[in-house]
Amino acid sequence: MWAIYSSSQRGNGDVQAISDFAAVTDSDAKDGYGDYMQNYSNADRPAAEIRIEGEQYAAIEGDGFELADEFQGLNGQAVLTPESGTISWKVQVDQPGLYHVRIHYFPIEGKSSAIEREFAINQEVPFKEAEILLFDRYWGNREDEIERDNRGNDLRPRQIEKPAWQVAPLEDNEGYYDEPYLFYFGEGVHTISMTSLREPMAIDYIELYQEPETKSYEERKAEYKAEGIEAAKGQFIVIQAEDATLKSSPTLYPLSDRSSPAVTPYSASKIRVNAIGGLNWKLPGQWVEWEFEVEEDGLYQIALKRKQDQLRGVYATRSIMIDGQYPFQEMKRTRFSFNMEWQTDVLGGDEPYLFHLTSGKHTIRMAVSLGELAPLIETIESSVLKLNEIYRKILLITSNSPDPNRDYQLEKRIPDLIDVLRDQSGTIQAVADYLEQSTGEKSDKVAVLHTMVRQLDEMAERPETIANRLNTFKVNVGGLGTWILTVREQPLTLDYLIVASPDSKLPKAKATMLEKIKHELGAYAASYTEDYDSIGSTEEGGRSVTVWVTTGRDQAQVLKALIDDTFTPDTNISVHLRLVPGGILLPAVLAGEGPDVALQAGEDLPVNYAMRNAAADLTAFPDFEEVAARFRDSAITPYAYDGGVYALPEQQTFPMLFYRKDILKELELEPPKTWQDVYNMISVLQKHNMEFYLPIESAANNATLVPNAAFAMLLYQNGGQFYQDNGMKSALDSEISMQVFKRWTQFYTNYKFPLQADFPNRFRTGEMPIGIADYTTYNMLTVMAPEIKGLWDFTIVPGTEREDGSVNHEVASHTTAVMMLDNADDKDAAWSFMKWWTDKDTQIAYGRELEGLLGEAARYPTANIEALAQLPWPIKDFNNLERQWQWVRGIPQVPGGYFTGRHLDNAFRRVVNQSENPREALSDYILYMNDEIALKRKEFNLQN
């Protein structure tokens, strides 16, 4: 929340402008949980338990709510809640005070992501963190034992959901608070509500209760002595970490670690699944659970063989529960310090903790926790927000390009500037000092903080240099944001756990020198004998298809697992899947060594191969129309040529409008619905030295090959097109195209839009609080910008108003495709693979597996209409996507069409950089476009 200046601090017009800008606050913003608890610090915590049965709800808003008897083995009724809508219950509270809240729920099959709900009391969310509460799904290995392929390598077990009724308290999913949230209820009748944000769930009951206090180890030890509990004798149980029974996420799959021969099981040449965790087990709240059985009642010690080789200068923290409870207070925060080698840690260190276990089955659950780092991270998060606020105030005076020879007297025009710089310097220095003292070393994790402190001190000491340091200041504040992301991630790898009697001798964790030498020699020899390009089994005989894929190995392994699970068993067609580098397809096809099917083909490839009779026409297959109906026409457009279609779309992306809700509210602006709204908005943004972003180039929209996304959007919205006469000529010489080109270039000549910008980062800082970008930017912002979570949104792009008053929101899409080569030996088998790969079920399974493997940043932008609806998008965000998708058009590919994007960009540069007349510049380059189209049509003997 931005500071409000008092009237005595307003010295001049600049201060007034800054003050007015800063004073506009979001009235809907909630205070955090810390502030909420301060307000109720003196409230009682009654011992009463109040149970609200799920089926006795008072009201519902939305469709899809149902009552079910004996649901999934439940004794009684439950209410089934869909992925949208609100359900409310009445609760009578006789003893006012603070209560924990827990819920008995069942995760109904959905889109494989965590369940999200908003919690409200009397129609009001009590604090910000209650706006998004997570409820886990349970995951586990599909196979009881690790399977192997026909080359002797272990296959990573697929992760499947293992749903069950579970009780979960409403708690912090970000890792800042060890205890479940407390909620204040006054005396009387209250309404509690849960609003669905993502995924369905069944609810048996909700309970207001008090979490029992966890005793310290000393207190627990005294109880052992008082009860006469003795240490167990001669017990030694090894639990292989990869055999975990349950996990909170499908990303927590078993790993293969080949760094040391001391890891069990081990092979110098073959892949062995022998560990769990690593970089996949790093986010607060993620947990892994193991089941084990002890034969003798008594006291045991627990040891872990682990490796924490990622966080130099910081420590990883885990909370450890046994049978669903913390055995004592110290288990809420167990530290694992940095070490490049495997080592065995006994819980408790030199004086091991003893745990009382009765004979029978037990569980150990280890969850990622921020522990003592939580207040440090919160402190730096607060600093980042304050420094970004100061940055925007400075920007309001100096602009993005300050005059290096001018003293802006910022210390006078921003009255609290020096105080804020000094305060934040001291705060960040304190965090750095604590980290150095607690870890005993200096590292890159602390260096970032020291760099920021030095700059803040220098800026406070010499405020006349602030304007010249502005760019470095922004970079360093961005570095603090990255520091938060890095330190929040706490990876830890486990080989095995040991539950043993205190008299047991633990095995060595490190390999001997002789074992290391044998390991290196064996690995060297294997590099000559093992085929690391083929993915999975490589069986010979029968019908087969050779498929090339250019993604990473993880994606290829997911695809191979799906092939082995569903395609080969159903069709009896084996698939030779090879991981190849990009750009190898053309030389391989020319040499006659190409595949039958190529995945991830660029938008320009299929038609270019078709011209040269190298791609197969898919319309020759009798069921092509049925298969093509899986996609929107816009996704098929780039692959249609001369009456045929030469590929099926895999992925389809398109632009969306991203905006910062908080900053637009401060500026009293609404997301623009038309381009006239954009023009009206630009002056307000520029008055505050902020900018609107339009895409120039990106990895998915390379201006040298694909026509610019912003130009294509404006062209389509105004009824223009790229080609005419069935692709024989460019259509950019039309009056519509000329007017659109002029409008497009004016954004950069008249309105001074930047030609280059890192939109996601400038969106984070607030310099570009609004812009148009590919919808996959959503995934990046979700993962990489946690500090602005809940402060931004996306919606359909601004449109062009038609004569009848309606608004046209058309945009152009970008796609990748799966293509069959014309020299495929068995075209029917290749077509069967393509149909299977683009099928709804396969695309859903692949998308969910990929997101489970790599996280939300890897959410798959499938072109299959039904599949996208089943991927784990929050329902509100998917509805926005669906609205825009209905306006998407494809850009056709024609012979010589690669000159269109290239020369459109050349004409743009001549207007923007050389101030040439837009009509003349575009007209000159249209001649080149038409010449190239005519040349290619002549080369391939096409009708002119």
TORKE-698039 format. One record per residue (C-alpha): residue in three letters; x, y, z. Coordinates in steps of 0.001 Angstrom, whole numbers, padded with zeros to 6 digits, always signed. Layout:
REM residues N
AlaXYZ...
REM end
This chain:
REM residues 944
Met+000000+000000+000000Trp+001426+003353-000976Ala+002242+006000+001646Ile+000019+009071+002057Tyr+001823+012355+002702Ser+000531+014892+005178Ser-000196+018416+003942Ser+002887+019774+005725Gln+005106+017650+003493Arg+003775+018968+000197Gly+006337+021551-000857Asn+005633+022059-004558Gly+003723+020851-007596Asp+005937+017777-008056Val+005411+016669-004481Gln+001687+017233-004907Ala+001619+015069-008038Ile+003607+012304-006359Ser+001484+012529-003251Asp-001773+012349-005192Phe-000458+009380-007156Ala+000701+007578-004016Ala-002435+008319-002029Val-004785+006354-004257Thr-004987+003003-002488Asp-006876-000147-003238Ser-009816-000017-000874Asp-010538-003669-001564Ala-007016-004822-000576Lys-006930-006935+002573Asp-004364-006696+005331Gly-002150-009715+005768Tyr-002485-012396+008424Gly+000133-010712+010626Asp-001948-007521+010848Tyr-005105-009557+011417Met-003549-011363+014388Gln-002336-008087+015878Asn-005917-006832+015840Tyr-007044-009888+017822Ser-003920-010422+019936Asn-005919-010285+023168Ala-008777-012552+022028Asp-009529-015797+023862Arg-008926-019228+022322Pro-011919-021267+023524Ala-011530-025020+023951Ala-014927-025732+022357Glu-015154-027700+019089Ile-017928-026715+016685Arg-018790-029023+013809Ile-020724-027954+010699Glu-021993-030798+008524Gly-021319-030221+004832Glu-024771-031235+003676Gln-026424-028697+005999Tyr-025448-025711+003899Ala-027483-022495+004061Ala-027013-021200+000509Ile-025288-021879-002790Glu-024432-019635-005735Gly-023802-021333-009069Asp-024535-024679-010676Gly-023135-028154-010102Phe-023538-028547-006320Glu-024866-031990-005333Leu-025606-034066-002243Ala-024250-037616-002278Asp-024856-040559+000074Glu-021980-042864+001095Phe-019644-040970-001262Gln-016307-042792-001724Gly-016858-044926+001362Leu-018027-042110+003619Asn-020534-043063+006292Gly-023228-040432+005690Gln-023850-037556+003309Ala-021392-035181+001638Val-021813-032123-000528Leu-020015-032142-003890Thr-018728-028698-004837Pro-017743-027879-008471Glu-014788-025749-009624Ser-016822-022540-009574Gly-019512-021111-007344Thr-019938-020373-003621Ile-021392-022467-000786Ser-022252-021078+002664Trp-023103-022504+006089Lys-024508-020980+009276Val-022551-021560+012489Gln-023591-020775+016070Val-020675-019598+018258Asp-021367-019370+021985Gln-017781-018684+023111Pro-016244-015819+021109Gly-012555-015974+020260Leu-009945-017301+017863Tyr-010472-020723+016311His-008568-022890+013900Val-010676-024264+011046Arg-010290-027675+009434Ile-012177-029452+006695His-012839-033112+005957Tyr-012743-033351+002187Phe-012292-035684-000767Pro-010503-034489-003951Ile-012943-035254-006767Glu-011274-036098-010066Gly-010508-032869-011903Lys-007569-031428-013787Ser-004825-032875-011560Ser-003897-029612-009816Ala-004265-028595-006177Ile-007757-027503-005097Glu-008152-023762-004463Arg-010829-022067-002359Glu-011501-018617-000956Phe-012706-018533+002672Ala-015022-015802+003956Ile-016739-015064+007268Asn-019987-013099+006983Gln-019311-012409+003265Glu-015895-010888+003999Val-012466-012422+003486Pro-010784-011887+006890Phe-007215-011422+005578Lys-005389-011498+002265Glu-003997-015028+002583Ala-007529-016456+002929Glu-008262-015377-000656Ile-006452-018497-001937Leu-006284-021616+000256Leu-004840-024836-001153Phe-006022-028389-000506Asp-003678-031154-001625Arg-004336-034109-003819Tyr-002460-037317-002929Trp-000077-038805-005476Gly+001984-041977-005621Asn+003893-044316-007919Arg+001637-046297-010227Glu+003852-049388-010035Asp+004744-051148-006782Glu+008174-051970-008180Ile+010449-050099-010576Glu+010137-051510-014113Arg+012930-051677-016697Asp+013105-051287-020460Asn+014653-053859-022769Arg+018059-052181-022445Gly+018190-052690-018697Asn+017457-049094-017666Asp+014993-048315-014895Leu+011813-046613-016065Arg+010677-043748-013899Pro+007331-044770-012401Arg+004332-042773-013583Gln+002647-040706-010898Ile-001069-041328-010374Glu-003555-039731-008059Lys-004474-041739-004962Pro-007553-039918-003697Ala-008768-040445-000146Trp-010816-038666+002482Gln-008513-036389+004447Val-008661-033742+007163Ala-006763-030536+006477Pro-006588-027294+008468Leu-006831-023943+006707Glu-003158-023003+006684Asp-000480-020987+004919Asn+000560-022528+001617Glu+003468-020079+001156Gly+005442-021385+004140Tyr+005519-018248+006302Tyr+003533-019627+009254Asp+004143-022955+010995Glu+000720-023068+012642Pro-002683-023216+010897Tyr-004505-019894+010534Leu-006632-018599+013409Phe-009990-016935+012652Tyr-011939-014702+014998Phe-015614-015496+015595Gly-017744-013255+017799Glu-020668-014564+019825Gly-023748-015367+017776Val-024618-016794+014363His-022068-016429+011570Thr-022013-017326+007888Ile-018900-019060+006588Ser-018448-019410+002832Met-016121-021226+000494Thr-015780-019972-003082Ser-014369-022379-005653Leu-011373-021036-007602Arg-010033-024262-009063Glu-010942-027967-009060Pro-013954-029788-007520Met-014032-031323-004016Ala-016464-033151-001752Ile-016976-031791+001785Asp-018074-033942+004703Tyr-017766-031387+007498Ile-016032-028190+008622Glu-014849-027867+012201Leu-013848-024959+014434Tyr-011294-026259+016932Gln-008001-025575+018764Glu-004761-027121+017537Pro-003078-028865+020488Glu+000187-027300+021636Thr+003296-029209+020566Lys+005665-029980+023447Ser+009418-029432+023349Tyr+011806-032387+023129Glu+012869-031939+026752Glu+009236-032180+027864Arg+008692-035227+025663Lys+011869-036854+026985Ala+010671-036346+030555Glu+007407-038094+029602Tyr+009360-041078+028203Lys+011195-041348+031520Ala+008061-040950+033623Glu+006244-043619+031607Gly+009227-045977+031731Ile+009627-046234+027948Glu+012945-047941+027104Ala+015122-047775+024004Ala+014497-050487+021408Lys+017257-053078+020924Gly+018722-054531+017720Gln+016266-052829+015342Phe+017402-051478+011949Ile+014897-050467+009239Val+016027-048967+005911Ile+013376-047107+003887Gln+014432-046387+000303Ala+013402-042770-000336Glu+012253-043514-003899Asp+009642-045902-002454Ala+007587-043057-000955Thr+003954-044066-000550Leu+002363-040618-000953Lys+003325-037144-002196Ser+001614-033784-002425Ser+002515-033288-006094Pro+003187-035412-009191Thr+006480-033486-009576Leu+007868-035493-006659Tyr+008664-038550-008740Pro+011688-040807-008037Leu+015024-039710-009515Ser+018156-041297-010906Asp+021332-040020-009205Arg+024601-041148-010762Ser+026883-038754-008856Ser+028227-041358-006456Pro+028576-045158-006272Ala+027436-044912-002648Val+023832-044243-003721Thr+021665-047374-003598Pro+020782-049034-005901Tyr+023739-048231-008200Ser+024985-049016-011708Ala+027915-047398-013548Ser+026300-047801-016975Lys+022549-048212-016521Ile+019936-045762-015269Arg+018821-046654-011744Val+015949-044956-009926Asn+017554-044497-006513Ala+016594-041152-004914Ile+013810-038614-004517Gly+013514-034849-004214Gly+016274-032717-005667Leu+015185-029587-007514Asn+011607-030902-007716Trp+011220-030877-003917Lys+011853-027241-003141Leu+008626-025247-002777Pro+007034-024531+000620Gly+004242-026963+001426Gln+005438-029841-000792Trp+005644-033064+001195Val+006683-036686+000791Glu+005459-039529+003020Trp+006849-043003+003683Glu+005261-045967+005420Phe+007251-048417+007540Glu+006654-051063+010174Val+008448-051682+013485Glu+008417-054948+015361Glu+009218-053715+018857Asp+007714-050991+021022Gly+010355-048515+022223Leu+012499-045474+021527Tyr+014132-045150+018107Gln+016472-042748+016361Ile+015920-041580+012772Ala+018666-040851+010234Leu+018528-039550+006681Lys+021052-040027+003894Arg+020756-036727+002073Lys+022454-034244-000237Gln+021881-030484-000135Asp+024193-029214-002885Gln+022166-026243-004170Leu+021948-023657-001378Arg+025448-022459-000516Gly+025163-019827+002194Val+021596-020848+003071Tyr+020077-024010+004523Ala+017143-026158+003458Thr+014414-026671+006075Arg+011966-029530+006513Ser+009168-030121+008999Ile+008862-033768+010028Met+005655-035450+011172Ile+005202-039002+012421Asp+001735-040497+012075Gly+000309-037088+011193Gln+001642-035265+014285Tyr+004788-033366+015153Pro+006482-035538+017797Phe+007915-032399+019428Gln+008492-028711+018683Glu+011974-029123+017208Met+010633-031236+014327Lys+008822-028229+012856Arg+012129-026788+011657Thr+014882-029250+010788Arg+017843-027672+009010Phe+019995-029280+006330Ser+023154-027290+005643Phe+025034-027072+002352Asn+027329-029932+001354Met+028298-031129-002119Glu+028643-034731-000914Trp+026108-037255+000293Gln+026025-037427+004079Thr+024044-039115+006820Asp+022254-036817+009289Val+020912-038245+012521Leu+017988-036112+013697Gly+019224-034319+016790Gly+022896-034360+015832Asp+025462-035418+018432Glu+022693-036172+020932Pro+020129-037895+018691Tyr+016448-037309+019299Leu+014561-040401+020405Phe+011110-041133+019001His+008571-043370+020675Leu+007175-045897+018186Thr+004759-048673+019004Ser+004909-051986+017162Gly+003054-051855+013854Lys+002792-049512+010884His+003797-045847+010988Thr+004295-042957+008572Ile+006972-040275+008278Arg+006078-037117+006375Met+008675-034490+005454Ala+007426-031125+004180Val+009320-028134+002797Ser+009249-025284+005295Leu+010747-021813+005233Gly+011493-022140+008938Glu+013677-019337+010282Leu+014050-017930+006761Ala+010365-016938+006669Pro+010719-013581+008499Leu+013851-012791+006455Ile+012023-013386+003174Glu+009015-011371+004357Thr+011373-008532+005263Ile+012998-008508+001816Glu+009572-008761+000123Ser+008498-005658+002032Ser+011735-003920+001006Val+011174-004773-002657Leu+007675-003255-002567Lys+008962-000084-000852Leu+011937+000273-003220Asn+009708-000273-006273Glu+007412+002415-004900Ile+010361+004810-004551Tyr+011528+003863-008046Arg+008168+004786-009535Lys+008158+008107-007642Ile+011622+008910-009015Leu+010496+007843-012486Leu+007609+010300-012246Ile+010159+013124-012079Thr+013104+011887-014157Ser+011448+009628-016787Asn+013116+006477-018121Ser+015964+008502-019642Pro+017176+011056-017087Asp+019356+013951-018203Pro+022844+013019-016914Asn+023798+016691-016503Arg+020791+017725-014454Asp+020355+017700-010698Tyr+016685+016844-010198Gln+016894+017665-006453Leu+015021+014476-005748Glu+015645+014711-001993Lys+013522+017888-001923Arg+010847+016798-004381Ile+010352+013414-002693Pro+010419+014359+001003Asp+010879+010883+002508Leu+013371+009653-000109Ile+016546+009710+002002Asp+014796+008215+005039Val+013430+005324+002980Leu+016831+004617+001393Arg+018581+004560+004784Asp+015839+002517+006459Gln+015877-000109+003727Ser+019676-000205+003725Gly+019672-000994+007445Thr+016906-003576+007064Ile+018639-005440+004223Gln+022002-005269+006030Ala+020413-006905+009096Val+019122-009786+006949Ala+022578-010261+005391Asp+024266-010255+008810Tyr+021844-012846+010172Leu+022415-015171+007222Glu+026193-014914+007540Gln+026080-015608+011260Ser+023637-018527+011041Thr+025422-020297+008148Gly+028974-019309+009041Glu+029898-018302+005483Lys+029561-015621+002857Ser+028058-016619-000477Asp+026320-015359-003592Lys+023058-015430-001614Val+024392-012671+000656Ala+026373-010824-002027Val+023130-009648-003687Leu+022031-008078-000405His+025392-006361+000159Thr+025301-004903-003366Met+021886-003385-002711Val+023012-002001+000668Arg+026065-000312-000873Gln+023981+001347-003570Leu+021306+002539-001120Asp+023984+004040+001162Glu+025658+005826-001769Met+022320+007140-003051Ala+021398+008432+000412Glu+024838+010032+000806Arg+024858+011642-002662Pro+021252+012129-003797Glu+022359+014183-006814Thr+023670+010912-008364Ile+020378+009025-008005Ala+019098+009833-011502Asn+022287+008492-013102Arg+022091+005325-010992Leu+018449+004681-011815Asn+019026+001834-014261Thr+021440+000049-011916Phe+019010+000626-009058Lys+016229-001088-011035Val+018518-004033-011837Asn+019494-004423-008179Val+015883-004284-006980Gly+015140-006966-009591Gly+018044-008912-008084Leu+016305-008755-004696Gly+013162-010185-006302Thr+015234-013021-007758Trp+016849-013524-004318Ile+013387-014054-002825Leu+012584-016689-005447Thr+015929-018426-004952Val+015855-018532-001155Arg+012220-019660-001071Glu+013301-022717-003054Gln+014816-025288-000709Pro+015849-028422-002609Leu+016947-031566-000822Thr+017716-035023-002222Leu+017206-038211-000187Asp+018692-041664-000821Tyr+017170-043501+002133Leu+015843-043113+005688Ile+016875-045276+008633Val+014702-045987+011648Ala+016914-047820+014140Ser+017464-048560+017782Pro+019953-046166+019420Asp+022611-048910+019659Ser+022773-049355+015852Lys+025802-048407+013780Leu+024905-046330+010728Pro+026413-047037+007267Lys+028868-044653+005623Ala+027316-042075+003307Lys+030365-041355+001155Ala+032039-043638-001372Thr+035640-044724-000824Met+038368-043597-003215Leu+038487-047080-004798Glu+034698-047042-005372Lys+034958-043603-006997Ile+037693-044778-009381Lys+035671-047852-010403His+032618-045602-010917Glu+034471-043172-013219Leu+036021-045989-015287Gly+032667-047775-015634Ala+030884-044559-016684Tyr+033624-043839-019251Ala+033293-047301-020785Ala+029493-046998-020873Ser+029706-043761-022886Tyr+030868-045921-025841Thr+028257-048650-025501Glu+025037-046937-024398Asp+022584-045222-026815Tyr+021556-042014-025080Asp+019522-040588-028004Ser+016818-043243-028130Ile+014123-042793-025530Gly+012886-045927-023724Ser+012613-049341-025385Thr+013776-049859-028975Glu+012061-053048-030046Glu+012369-054365-033597Gly+009839-056273-035703Gly+006195-055678-036683Arg+004741-052325-037771Ser+006683-049317-036567Val+006911-045533-036872Thr+010028-043392-036477Val+009250-040141-034676Trp+011675-037257-034131Val+011224-034810-031289Thr+013267-031654-030625Thr+012145-030798-027060Gly+014054-031647-023885Arg+014674-035172-022606Asp+012040-034803-019872Gln+009321-034024-022421Ala+010481-036880-024632Gln+010340-039329-021726Val+006800-038237-020878Leu+005819-038814-024504Lys+007491-042228-024597Ala+005698-043291-021411Leu+002359-042328-022962Ile+003229-044235-026150Asp+004086-047361-024174Asp+000936-047007-022039Thr-001735-046402-024632Phe-000579-046162-028249Thr+001480-049327-028781Pro-000824-051654-026757Asp-003926-050376-028612Thr-002480-050374-032139Asn+000354-052923-031990Ile+002549-050295-033687Ser+005945-049698-032077Val+007429-046204-032037His+011132-045388-032423Leu+011301-042063-030626Arg+014502-040097-031101Leu+015562-036878-029439Val+017262-034730-032097Pro+018644-031177-032198Gly+016621-028462-033924Gly+017448-027763-037569Ile+018464-031340-038378Leu+015219-032274-040180Leu+016011-030630-043536Pro+019485-032152-044074Ala+018187-035539-042872Val+015258-035481-045336Leu+017572-034454-048181Ala+019863-037361-047308Gly+016933-039793-047236Glu+017444-040429-043511Gly+014480-038475-042148Pro+011747-039743-039821Asp+008209-040810-040650Val+006753-038145-038332Ala+008282-034896-037007Leu+006945-033173-033888Gln+007232-029468-033006Ala+007511-028425-036661Gly+007562-024650-037081Glu+004580-022939-038679Asp+006458-022371-041967Leu+007828-025921-042412Pro+004873-028071-043567Val+003862-025910-046549Asn+007499-025400-047573Tyr+008027-029174-047491Ala+004738-029684-049346Met+005891-027456-052227Arg+008880-029770-052600Asn+006755-032937-052391Ala+008389-033849-049074Ala+005289-033674-046814Ala+002287-035994-047007Asp-001185-034584-047753Leu-003350-035550-044784Thr-006646-034941-046600Ala-005989-038242-048425Phe-007009-040117-045271Pro-010771-040774-045118Asp-011171-039614-041504Phe-009207-036361-041895Glu-012268-034097-041469Glu-013183-035840-038244Val-009643-035357-036886Ala-009427-031722-038076Ala-012596-030929-036087Arg-010486-031193-032902Phe-008992-027791-033706Arg-010210-024343-034580Asp-009989-023408-038255Ser-007371-020806-037344Ala-004978-023580-036268Ile-005352-025472-039572Thr-004957-022363-041781Pro-001094-022259-041840Tyr-000910-025892-042995Ala-003394-025679-045909Tyr-001826-025450-049358Asp-003065-026075-052901Gly-006162-027972-051770Gly-004319-030138-049222Val-003419-029977-045527Tyr+000120-030997-044594Ala+000227-031028-040782Leu-001920-031155-037661Pro-001478-028421-035043Glu+000023-029378-031669Gln+000260-026028-029902Gln-001565-022776-030563Thr-000827-019502-028774Phe-002240-016004-029235Pro-002010-012547-027629Met-003876-011447-024516Leu-003997-008141-022636Phe-002094-008240-019323Tyr-002618-005484-016763Arg-001686-004554-013189Lys-004924-004160-011256Asp-003271-002200-008442Ile-001552+000389-010645Leu-004517+000921-012976Lys-006649+001536-009913Glu-004114+004072-008616Leu-004289+005838-011981Glu-008096+005551-012041Leu-007977+003582-015298Glu-009922+000574-016545Pro-008574-002163-018859Pro-009219-000840-022398Lys-011970-002459-024441Thr-011198-000629-027712Trp-008154+000987-029299Gln-009712+004373-028623Asp-009548+003465-024917Val-005851+002670-025437Tyr-005208+006106-026962Asn-007014+007724-024027Met-004931+005671-021578Ile-001527+006411-023156Ser-001461+010062-022075Val-002234+009145-018454Leu+000473+006466-018416Gln+003065+008730-020007Lys+002256+011517-017569His+003490+009125-014883Asn+006412+007950-017056Met+004800+004560-017576Glu+004311+002735-020853Phe+001909+000502-022758Tyr+003581-002567-024293Leu+003017-003797-027836Pro+004957-006848-029022Ile+007767-006268-031513Glu+009654-009540-031466Ser+009585-012640-029324Ala+010766-016215-029520Ala+007294-017267-030699Asn+006761-014316-033031Asn+010027-013739-034869Ala+009464-010694-037068Thr+011762-012008-039767Leu+009514-015021-040416Val+006064-014388-038938Pro+004236-011082-039451Asn+004245-008948-036325Ala+001487-009886-033871Ala+000368-006292-033238Phe+000163-005490-036962Ala-001697-008731-037698Met-004152-007953-034892Leu-004902-004466-036237Leu-005098-005750-039825Tyr-007612-008496-039025Gln-009710-006238-036789Asn-010082-003773-039675Gly-011077-006406-042247Gly-007682-006697-043948Gln-005811-009782-045077Phe-002240-010756-045960Tyr-002747-012343-049391Gln-005177-012158-052299Asp-005952-014121-055460Asn-005546-017452-053674Gly-002085-016582-052385Met-000714-015307-055701Lys-000155-011738-054471Ser+000288-009752-051287Ala-002845-007954-050125Leu-000891-005380-048107Asp-001228-002804-050896Ser-004901-002308-050010Glu-006058+000967-048446Ile-006978-000886-045249Ser-003457-002296-044952Met-001864+001099-045572Gln-003989+002747-042866Val-003279-000058-040403Phe+000458+000113-041112Lys+000414+003852-040487Arg-001460+003424-037190Trp+000941+000699-036107Thr+004064+002755-036790Gln+002549+005826-035107Phe+002647+004026-031769Tyr+006440+004224-032061Thr+006850+007550-033865Asn+004122+009701-032287Tyr+003648+007936-028959Lys+007268+006807-028502Phe+006534+003207-027571Pro+009824+001370-026854Leu+011259-000772-029650Gln+012778-003180-027137Ala+011465-004074-023718Asp+011573-006971-021283Phe+007822-006911-020690Pro+007592-009490-017846Asn+010239-007697-015780Arg+008926-004204-016473Phe+005435-005489-015693Arg+006761-006668-012312Thr+008271-003277-011468Gly+005187-001408-012672Glu+006951+000557-015446Met+004719-001205-017972Pro+001535-001842-016008Ile-000330-002938-019134Gly+000567-004596-022410Ile-000286-007176-025037Ala+001720-010419-024972Asp+001450-014092-025827Tyr-000844-015839-023340Thr+001988-018129-022179Thr+003383-015023-020411Tyr+000764-015956-017781Asn+002791-019041-016861Met+005988-017029-016494Leu+004391-014364-014290Thr+002706-016969-012091Val+006029-018607-011276Met+008568-015782-011571Ala+006694-012847-010030Pro+005265-014041-006701Glu+005522-010548-005194Ile+002678-009307-007449Lys+000462-012371-006998Gly-003166-011249-007009Leu-002244-007782-008291Trp-002545-008565-012023Asp-004925-010177-014462Phe-005360-010797-018174Thr-008276-010408-020557Ile-009111-010138-024273Val-007184-007589-026326Pro-008590-004152-027199Gly-010832-004284-030248Thr-011799-002113-033174Glu-015325-000710-033191Arg-017411-001608-036254Glu-020026+000585-037910Asp-022839-001312-036179Gly-021305-000591-032747Ser-019968-004090-032120Val-016279-004555-031341Asn-013909-006835-033283His-011226-008441-031065Glu-009493-010590-033717Val-005864-011634-033251Ala-003471-013868-035184Ser-002190-017094-033666His+001151-018876-033700Thr+001252-022674-033928Thr+003573-025668-033997Ala+002634-028893-035763Val+003092-032622-036164Met+003990-033420-039782Met+004170-036669-041773Leu+007037-036912-044257Asp+006084-038122-047728Asn+008730-040850-047675Ala+007168-042540-044618Asp+007262-046322-045157Asp+003920-047002-043483Lys+001712-043937-043907Asp-001285-045592-042236Ala+000806-046326-039142Ala+002155-042762-039148Trp-001392-041390-039463Ser-002494-043585-036565Phe+000272-042044-034448Met-000689-038499-035473Lys-004341-039129-034645Trp-003382-040581-031264Trp-000965-037732-030479Thr-003458-034951-031250Asp-006358-036736-029528Lys-007977-035025-026548Asp-007021-037713-024010Thr-003375-037846-025105Gln-002992-034070-025105Ile-004580-033821-021637Ala-002343-036579-020264Tyr+000763-035032-021820Gly-000093-031536-020597Arg-000789-032689-017046Glu+002321-034891-016916Leu+004451-032032-018224Glu+003103-029591-015659Gly+003520-032193-012951Leu+007112-032715-014055Leu+008240-029129-014610Gly+005705-027050-012703Glu+003222-024343-013720Ala+005746-022579-015963Ala+005469-025558-018349Arg+001686-025449-018769Tyr+001075-026857-022235Pro-000638-024574-024811Thr-002399-027369-026693Ala-004276-026625-029918Asn-006922-029252-029130Ile-010084-027382-028127Glu-011395-029935-025611Ala-007944-030666-024155Leu-007206-027029-023247Ala-010431-026918-021246Gln-009205-029892-019181Leu-005755-028527-018322Pro-005386-027066-014801Trp-006308-023438-015495Pro-008207-021538-012789Ile-011750-021362-014130Lys-011817-017529-014327Asp-008573-017432-016318Phe-009681-020186-018682Asn-012906-018303-019390Asn-010827-015271-020443Leu-008723-017499-022705Glu-011816-019046-024238Arg-013293-015615-024985Gln-010159-014557-026861Trp-009701-017918-028616Gln-013007-017424-030397Trp-011498-014332-032081Val-008299-016038-033268Arg-007399-016239-036980Gly-004513-018025-038621Ile-002037-016492-041065Pro-001857-018556-044265Gln+001471-019820-045601Val+002132-019293-049323Pro+005167-019854-051589Gly+007563-016993-050869Gly+005470-015939-047871Tyr+008555-015757-045659Phe+009260-012372-047305Thr+006045-010953-045818Gly+007168-010912-042194Arg+010739-009998-043127His+009895-007009-045327Leu+007025-005848-043137Asp+009665-005516-040417Asn+012037-003743-042839Ala+009347-001224-043782Phe+008561-000665-040101Arg+012229+000037-039327Arg+012522+002522-042169Val+009516+004473-040874Val+010560+004401-037217Asn+014323+004806-037603Gln+014551+006902-040778Ser+011259+008863-040573Glu+010146+007658-043995Asn+006527+008044-045103Pro+004655+004874-044027Arg+002756+004451-047313Glu+005911+004811-049411Ala+007974+002491-047219Leu+005372-000289-047276Ser+004709+000138-051008Asp+008420-000309-051786Tyr+008626-003562-049855Ile+005367-004950-051251Leu+007150-005060-054614Tyr+009780-007368-053103Met+007059-009538-051509Asn+005192-009954-054815Asp+008412-010640-056742Glu+009359-013424-054337Ile+005881-014971-054439Ala+005925-014931-058268Leu+009462-016394-058307Lys+008520-019274-056006Arg+005314-020025-057895Lys+007319-020208-061104Glu+009946-022407-059445Phe+007313-024913-058364Asn+005269-024710-061586Leu+002215-023215-059904Gln-000526-021403-061836Asn-000064-017603-061947
REM end
